């Protein structure tokens, strides 16, 4: 039972860190263009 006294706060800290990382990624524009990057892999990059 005393293990829960350690696990619950640790899990809450990890949850807050995950939410902060997601908010940072949204603010930095990581999710602005979700369509173009997969199409870039299909393009042919031939040297002239």
mmCIF file of the N, C-alpha and C atoms, coordinates in Angstrom:
data_MODEL
# 
_entry.id   MODEL 
# 
loop_
_atom_site.group_PDB 
_atom_site.id 
_atom_site.type_symbol 
_atom_site.label_atom_id 
_atom_site.label_alt_id 
_atom_site.label_comp_id 
_atom_site.label_asym_id 
_atom_site.label_entity_id 
_atom_site.label_seq_id 
_atom_site.pdbx_PDB_ins_code 
_atom_site.Cartn_x 
_atom_site.Cartn_y 
_atom_site.Cartn_z 
_atom_site.occupancy 
_atom_site.B_iso_or_equiv 
_atom_site.pdbx_formal_charge 
_atom_site.auth_seq_id 
_atom_site.auth_comp_id 
_atom_site.auth_asym_id 
_atom_site.auth_atom_id 
_atom_site.pdbx_PDB_model_num 
ATOM 1   N N  . UNK A 1 1  ? 0.820  -1.202 0.000   1.00 0.00 ? 1  UNK A N  1 
ATOM 2   C CA . UNK A 1 1  ? 0.000  0.000  0.000   1.00 0.00 ? 1  UNK A CA 1 
ATOM 3   C C  . UNK A 1 1  ? 0.864  1.266  0.000   1.00 0.00 ? 1  UNK A C  1 
ATOM 4   N N  . UNK A 1 2  ? 2.028  1.192  0.612   1.00 0.00 ? 2  UNK A N  1 
ATOM 5   C CA . UNK A 1 2  ? 2.886  2.373  0.637   1.00 0.00 ? 2  UNK A CA 1 
ATOM 6   C C  . UNK A 1 2  ? 3.490  2.656  -0.736  1.00 0.00 ? 2  UNK A C  1 
ATOM 7   N N  . UNK A 1 3  ? 3.506  1.647  -1.590  1.00 0.00 ? 3  UNK A N  1 
ATOM 8   C CA . UNK A 1 3  ? 4.014  1.855  -2.942  1.00 0.00 ? 3  UNK A CA 1 
ATOM 9   C C  . UNK A 1 3  ? 3.136  2.855  -3.686  1.00 0.00 ? 3  UNK A C  1 
ATOM 10  N N  . UNK A 1 4  ? 1.848  2.845  -3.410  1.00 0.00 ? 4  UNK A N  1 
ATOM 11  C CA . UNK A 1 4  ? 0.939  3.788  -4.053  1.00 0.00 ? 4  UNK A CA 1 
ATOM 12  C C  . UNK A 1 4  ? 1.268  5.230  -3.697  1.00 0.00 ? 4  UNK A C  1 
ATOM 13  N N  . UNK A 1 5  ? 1.842  5.444  -2.528  1.00 0.00 ? 5  UNK A N  1 
ATOM 14  C CA . UNK A 1 5  ? 2.232  6.797  -2.133  1.00 0.00 ? 5  UNK A CA 1 
ATOM 15  C C  . UNK A 1 5  ? 3.347  7.334  -3.027  1.00 0.00 ? 5  UNK A C  1 
ATOM 16  N N  . UNK A 1 6  ? 4.092  6.447  -3.651  1.00 0.00 ? 6  UNK A N  1 
ATOM 17  C CA . UNK A 1 6  ? 5.133  6.865  -4.588  1.00 0.00 ? 6  UNK A CA 1 
ATOM 18  C C  . UNK A 1 6  ? 4.644  6.853  -6.034  1.00 0.00 ? 6  UNK A C  1 
ATOM 19  N N  . UNK A 1 7  ? 3.850  5.865  -6.368  1.00 0.00 ? 7  UNK A N  1 
ATOM 20  C CA . UNK A 1 7  ? 3.440  5.708  -7.762  1.00 0.00 ? 7  UNK A CA 1 
ATOM 21  C C  . UNK A 1 7  ? 2.430  6.751  -8.225  1.00 0.00 ? 7  UNK A C  1 
ATOM 22  N N  . UNK A 1 8  ? 1.511  7.130  -7.366  1.00 0.00 ? 8  UNK A N  1 
ATOM 23  C CA . UNK A 1 8  ? 0.498  8.114  -7.764  1.00 0.00 ? 8  UNK A CA 1 
ATOM 24  C C  . UNK A 1 8  ? 1.125  9.472  -8.051  1.00 0.00 ? 8  UNK A C  1 
ATOM 25  N N  . UNK A 1 9  ? 1.976  10.024 -7.181  1.00 0.00 ? 9  UNK A N  1 
ATOM 26  C CA . UNK A 1 9  ? 2.600  11.306 -7.541  1.00 0.00 ? 9  UNK A CA 1 
ATOM 27  C C  . UNK A 1 9  ? 3.510  11.223 -8.767  1.00 0.00 ? 9  UNK A C  1 
ATOM 28  N N  . UNK A 1 10 ? 4.227  10.115 -8.909  1.00 0.00 ? 10 UNK A N  1 
ATOM 29  C CA . UNK A 1 10 ? 5.088  9.962  -10.084 1.00 0.00 ? 10 UNK A CA 1 
ATOM 30  C C  . UNK A 1 10 ? 4.252  9.922  -11.358 1.00 0.00 ? 10 UNK A C  1 
ATOM 31  N N  . UNK A 1 11 ? 3.145  9.224  -11.329 1.00 0.00 ? 11 UNK A N  1 
ATOM 32  C CA . UNK A 1 11 ? 2.293  9.169  -12.515 1.00 0.00 ? 11 UNK A CA 1 
ATOM 33  C C  . UNK A 1 11 ? 1.677  10.531 -12.821 1.00 0.00 ? 11 UNK A C  1 
ATOM 34  N N  . UNK A 1 12 ? 1.332  11.289 -11.786 1.00 0.00 ? 12 UNK A N  1 
ATOM 35  C CA . UNK A 1 12 ? 0.792  12.634 -12.019 1.00 0.00 ? 12 UNK A CA 1 
ATOM 36  C C  . UNK A 1 12 ? 1.850  13.562 -12.604 1.00 0.00 ? 12 UNK A C  1 
ATOM 37  N N  . UNK A 1 13 ? 3.073  13.436 -12.156 1.00 0.00 ? 13 UNK A N  1 
ATOM 38  C CA . UNK A 1 13 ? 4.164  14.252 -12.712 1.00 0.00 ? 13 UNK A CA 1 
ATOM 39  C C  . UNK A 1 13 ? 4.394  13.887 -14.172 1.00 0.00 ? 13 UNK A C  1 
ATOM 40  N N  . UNK A 1 14 ? 4.379  12.587 -14.487 1.00 0.00 ? 14 UNK A N  1 
ATOM 41  C CA . UNK A 1 14 ? 4.551  12.165 -15.881 1.00 0.00 ? 14 UNK A CA 1 
ATOM 42  C C  . UNK A 1 14 ? 3.403  12.636 -16.760 1.00 0.00 ? 14 UNK A C  1 
ATOM 43  N N  . UNK A 1 15 ? 2.194  12.651 -16.219 1.00 0.00 ? 15 UNK A N  1 
ATOM 44  C CA . UNK A 1 15 ? 1.047  13.155 -16.969 1.00 0.00 ? 15 UNK A CA 1 
ATOM 45  C C  . UNK A 1 15 ? 1.205  14.633 -17.279 1.00 0.00 ? 15 UNK A C  1 
ATOM 46  N N  . UNK A 1 16 ? 1.635  15.402 -16.292 1.00 0.00 ? 16 UNK A N  1 
ATOM 47  C CA . UNK A 1 16 ? 1.842  16.839 -16.502 1.00 0.00 ? 16 UNK A CA 1 
ATOM 48  C C  . UNK A 1 16 ? 2.951  17.072 -17.533 1.00 0.00 ? 16 UNK A C  1 
ATOM 49  N N  . UNK A 1 17 ? 4.019  16.275 -17.475 1.00 0.00 ? 17 UNK A N  1 
ATOM 50  C CA . UNK A 1 17 ? 5.098  16.414 -18.456 1.00 0.00 ? 17 UNK A CA 1 
ATOM 51  C C  . UNK A 1 17 ? 4.628  16.071 -19.867 1.00 0.00 ? 17 UNK A C  1 
ATOM 52  N N  . UNK A 1 18 ? 3.798  15.055 -19.992 1.00 0.00 ? 18 UNK A N  1 
ATOM 53  C CA . UNK A 1 18 ? 3.283  14.683 -21.311 1.00 0.00 ? 18 UNK A CA 1 
ATOM 54  C C  . UNK A 1 18 ? 2.371  15.768 -21.868 1.00 0.00 ? 18 UNK A C  1 
ATOM 55  N N  . UNK A 1 19 ? 1.538  16.347 -21.031 1.00 0.00 ? 19 UNK A N  1 
ATOM 56  C CA . UNK A 1 19 ? 0.655  17.428 -21.481 1.00 0.00 ? 19 UNK A CA 1 
ATOM 57  C C  . UNK A 1 19 ? 1.477  18.651 -21.864 1.00 0.00 ? 19 UNK A C  1 
ATOM 58  N N  . UNK A 1 20 ? 2.513  18.953 -21.091 1.00 0.00 ? 20 UNK A N  1 
ATOM 59  C CA . UNK A 1 20 ? 3.375  20.091 -21.407 1.00 0.00 ? 20 UNK A CA 1 
ATOM 60  C C  . UNK A 1 20 ? 4.118  19.864 -22.722 1.00 0.00 ? 20 UNK A C  1 
ATOM 61  N N  . UNK A 1 21 ? 4.588  18.647 -22.960 1.00 0.00 ? 21 UNK A N  1 
ATOM 62  C CA . UNK A 1 21 ? 5.284  18.350 -24.215 1.00 0.00 ? 21 UNK A CA 1 
ATOM 63  C C  . UNK A 1 21 ? 4.334  18.465 -25.405 1.00 0.00 ? 21 UNK A C  1 
ATOM 64  N N  . UNK A 1 22 ? 3.112  18.006 -25.244 1.00 0.00 ? 22 UNK A N  1 
ATOM 65  C CA . UNK A 1 22 ? 2.133  18.123 -26.322 1.00 0.00 ? 22 UNK A CA 1 
ATOM 66  C C  . UNK A 1 22 ? 1.793  19.581 -26.593 1.00 0.00 ? 22 UNK A C  1 
ATOM 67  N N  . UNK A 1 23 ? 1.610  20.369 -25.539 1.00 0.00 ? 23 UNK A N  1 
ATOM 68  C CA . UNK A 1 23 ? 1.298  21.791 -25.710 1.00 0.00 ? 23 UNK A CA 1 
ATOM 69  C C  . UNK A 1 23 ? 2.465  22.507 -26.381 1.00 0.00 ? 23 UNK A C  1 
ATOM 70  N N  . UNK A 1 24 ? 3.695  22.154 -26.029 1.00 0.00 ? 24 UNK A N  1 
ATOM 71  C CA . UNK A 1 24 ? 4.865  22.768 -26.658 1.00 0.00 ? 24 UNK A CA 1 
ATOM 72  C C  . UNK A 1 24 ? 4.907  22.426 -28.149 1.00 0.00 ? 24 UNK A C  1 
ATOM 73  N N  . UNK A 1 25 ? 4.617  21.178 -28.481 1.00 0.00 ? 25 UNK A N  1 
ATOM 74  C CA . UNK A 1 25 ? 4.644  20.762 -29.884 1.00 0.00 ? 25 UNK A CA 1 
ATOM 75  C C  . UNK A 1 25 ? 3.570  21.488 -30.686 1.00 0.00 ? 25 UNK A C  1 
ATOM 76  N N  . UNK A 1 26 ? 2.406  21.691 -30.104 1.00 0.00 ? 26 UNK A N  1 
ATOM 77  C CA . UNK A 1 26 ? 1.342  22.407 -30.803 1.00 0.00 ? 26 UNK A CA 1 
ATOM 78  C C  . UNK A 1 26 ? 1.733  23.868 -30.997 1.00 0.00 ? 26 UNK A C  1 
ATOM 79  N N  . UNK A 1 27 ? 2.305  24.492 -29.973 1.00 0.00 ? 27 UNK A N  1 
ATOM 80  C CA . UNK A 1 27 ? 2.698  25.896 -30.088 1.00 0.00 ? 27 UNK A CA 1 
ATOM 81  C C  . UNK A 1 27 ? 3.826  26.099 -31.085 1.00 0.00 ? 27 UNK A C  1 
ATOM 82  N N  . UNK A 1 28 ? 4.701  25.120 -31.239 1.00 0.00 ? 28 UNK A N  1 
ATOM 83  C CA . UNK A 1 28 ? 5.826  25.241 -32.170 1.00 0.00 ? 28 UNK A CA 1 
ATOM 84  C C  . UNK A 1 28 ? 5.448  24.884 -33.600 1.00 0.00 ? 28 UNK A C  1 
ATOM 85  N N  . UNK A 1 29 ? 4.225  24.459 -33.825 1.00 0.00 ? 29 UNK A N  1 
ATOM 86  C CA . UNK A 1 29 ? 3.767  24.197 -35.179 1.00 0.00 ? 29 UNK A CA 1 
ATOM 87  C C  . UNK A 1 29 ? 4.066  22.810 -35.695 1.00 0.00 ? 29 UNK A C  1 
ATOM 88  N N  . UNK A 1 30 ? 4.260  21.851 -34.827 1.00 0.00 ? 30 UNK A N  1 
ATOM 89  C CA . UNK A 1 30 ? 4.563  20.498 -35.265 1.00 0.00 ? 30 UNK A CA 1 
ATOM 90  C C  . UNK A 1 30 ? 3.395  19.841 -35.978 1.00 0.00 ? 30 UNK A C  1 
ATOM 91  N N  . UNK A 1 31 ? 2.179  20.282 -35.725 1.00 0.00 ? 31 UNK A N  1 
ATOM 92  C CA . UNK A 1 31 ? 0.997  19.646 -36.294 1.00 0.00 ? 31 UNK A CA 1 
ATOM 93  C C  . UNK A 1 31 ? 0.285  20.552 -37.303 1.00 0.00 ? 31 UNK A C  1 
ATOM 94  N N  . UNK A 1 32 ? 0.991  21.534 -37.849 1.00 0.00 ? 32 UNK A N  1 
ATOM 95  C CA . UNK A 1 32 ? 0.361  22.459 -38.780 1.00 0.00 ? 32 UNK A CA 1 
ATOM 96  C C  . UNK A 1 32 ? 0.058  21.811 -40.129 1.00 0.00 ? 32 UNK A C  1 
ATOM 97  N N  . UNK A 1 33 ? 1.010  21.081 -40.679 1.00 0.00 ? 33 UNK A N  1 
ATOM 98  C CA . UNK A 1 33 ? 0.845  20.478 -41.997 1.00 0.00 ? 33 UNK A CA 1 
ATOM 99  C C  . UNK A 1 33 ? 1.002  18.973 -41.874 1.00 0.00 ? 33 UNK A C  1 
ATOM 100 N N  . UNK A 1 34 ? -0.118 18.266 -41.834 1.00 0.00 ? 34 UNK A N  1 
ATOM 101 C CA . UNK A 1 34 ? -0.074 16.818 -41.661 1.00 0.00 ? 34 UNK A CA 1 
ATOM 102 C C  . UNK A 1 34 ? -0.171 16.062 -42.981 1.00 0.00 ? 34 UNK A C  1 
ATOM 103 N N  . UNK A 1 35 ? -0.421 16.754 -44.088 1.00 0.00 ? 35 UNK A N  1 
ATOM 104 C CA . UNK A 1 35 ? -0.625 16.075 -45.364 1.00 0.00 ? 35 UNK A CA 1 
ATOM 105 C C  . UNK A 1 35 ? 0.632  16.010 -46.223 1.00 0.00 ? 35 UNK A C  1 
ATOM 106 N N  . UNK A 1 36 ? 1.455  17.023 -46.218 1.00 0.00 ? 36 UNK A N  1 
ATOM 107 C CA . UNK A 1 36 ? 2.589  17.100 -47.126 1.00 0.00 ? 36 UNK A CA 1 
ATOM 108 C C  . UNK A 1 36 ? 3.740  16.159 -46.776 1.00 0.00 ? 36 UNK A C  1 
ATOM 109 N N  . UNK A 1 37 ? 4.159  16.006 -45.510 1.00 0.00 ? 37 UNK A N  1 
ATOM 110 C CA . UNK A 1 37 ? 5.321  15.145 -45.241 1.00 0.00 ? 37 UNK A CA 1 
ATOM 111 C C  . UNK A 1 37 ? 5.196  13.710 -45.751 1.00 0.00 ? 37 UNK A C  1 
ATOM 112 N N  . UNK A 1 38 ? 4.050  13.040 -45.646 1.00 0.00 ? 38 UNK A N  1 
ATOM 113 C CA . UNK A 1 38 ? 3.995  11.689 -46.231 1.00 0.00 ? 38 UNK A CA 1 
ATOM 114 C C  . UNK A 1 38 ? 4.130  11.699 -47.753 1.00 0.00 ? 38 UNK A C  1 
ATOM 115 N N  . UNK A 1 39 ? 3.681  12.755 -48.400 1.00 0.00 ? 39 UNK A N  1 
ATOM 116 C CA . UNK A 1 39 ? 3.800  12.832 -49.858 1.00 0.00 ? 39 UNK A CA 1 
ATOM 117 C C  . UNK A 1 39 ? 5.217  13.136 -50.300 1.00 0.00 ? 39 UNK A C  1 
ATOM 118 N N  . UNK A 1 40 ? 5.999  13.795 -49.449 1.00 0.00 ? 40 UNK A N  1 
ATOM 119 C CA . UNK A 1 40 ? 7.389  14.093 -49.793 1.00 0.00 ? 40 UNK A CA 1 
ATOM 120 C C  . UNK A 1 40 ? 8.209  12.823 -49.954 1.00 0.00 ? 40 UNK A C  1 
ATOM 121 N N  . UNK A 1 41 ? 7.869  11.776 -49.237 1.00 0.00 ? 41 UNK A N  1 
ATOM 122 C CA . UNK A 1 41 ? 8.601  10.516 -49.351 1.00 0.00 ? 41 UNK A CA 1 
ATOM 123 C C  . UNK A 1 41 ? 8.370  9.852  -50.687 1.00 0.00 ? 41 UNK A C  1 
ATOM 124 N N  . UNK A 1 42 ? 7.242  10.141 -51.317 1.00 0.00 ? 42 UNK A N  1 
ATOM 125 C CA . UNK A 1 42 ? 6.925  9.501  -52.589 1.00 0.00 ? 42 UNK A CA 1 
ATOM 126 C C  . UNK A 1 42 ? 7.597  10.164 -53.778 1.00 0.00 ? 42 UNK A C  1 
ATOM 127 N N  . UNK A 1 43 ? 8.090  11.385 -53.591 1.00 0.00 ? 43 UNK A N  1 
ATOM 128 C CA . UNK A 1 43 ? 8.716  12.113 -54.693 1.00 0.00 ? 43 UNK A CA 1 
ATOM 129 C C  . UNK A 1 43 ? 10.050 11.520 -55.092 1.00 0.00 ? 43 UNK A C  1 
ATOM 130 N N  . UNK A 1 44 ? 10.395 11.725 -56.351 1.00 0.00 ? 44 UNK A N  1 
ATOM 131 C CA . UNK A 1 44 ? 11.650 11.226 -56.878 1.00 0.00 ? 44 UNK A CA 1 
ATOM 132 C C  . UNK A 1 44 ? 12.683 12.339 -56.822 1.00 0.00 ? 44 UNK A C  1 
ATOM 133 N N  . UNK A 1 45 ? 13.772 12.127 -56.105 1.00 0.00 ? 45 UNK A N  1 
ATOM 134 C CA . UNK A 1 45 ? 14.852 13.121 -56.017 1.00 0.00 ? 45 UNK A CA 1 
ATOM 135 C C  . UNK A 1 45 ? 16.041 12.634 -56.855 1.00 0.00 ? 45 UNK A C  1 
ATOM 136 N N  . UNK A 1 46 ? 15.969 12.959 -58.123 1.00 0.00 ? 46 UNK A N  1 
ATOM 137 C CA . UNK A 1 46 ? 17.056 12.556 -59.018 1.00 0.00 ? 46 UNK A CA 1 
ATOM 138 C C  . UNK A 1 46 ? 18.010 13.725 -59.209 1.00 0.00 ? 46 UNK A C  1 
ATOM 139 N N  . UNK A 1 47 ? 19.283 13.436 -59.137 1.00 0.00 ? 47 UNK A N  1 
ATOM 140 C CA . UNK A 1 47 ? 20.291 14.470 -59.352 1.00 0.00 ? 47 UNK A CA 1 
ATOM 141 C C  . UNK A 1 47 ? 20.345 14.817 -60.835 1.00 0.00 ? 47 UNK A C  1 
ATOM 142 N N  . UNK A 1 48 ? 20.501 16.105 -61.161 1.00 0.00 ? 48 UNK A N  1 
ATOM 143 C CA . UNK A 1 48 ? 20.567 16.482 -62.595 1.00 0.00 ? 48 UNK A CA 1 
ATOM 144 C C  . UNK A 1 48 ? 21.869 16.044 -63.243 1.00 0.00 ? 48 UNK A C  1 
# 
